[in-house]
């Protein structure tokens, strides 16, 4: 079973594993992101997990659908 959770980037200390859109904040410590939430998905029992932002999820979905049409 795959578990999906919506995580708040700041509070849950998560970021997208599919892009590098984080930029150093004004103090030079820590990163700020152009998104507030990511979707954490993991396979129950396997330990494998990843986080993805809306923009990367859209891109991944579009590319996956193209493979299904061939």
Order of alpha helices (4+ residues) and beta strands (2+ residues): beta-alpha-beta-beta-beta-beta-alpha
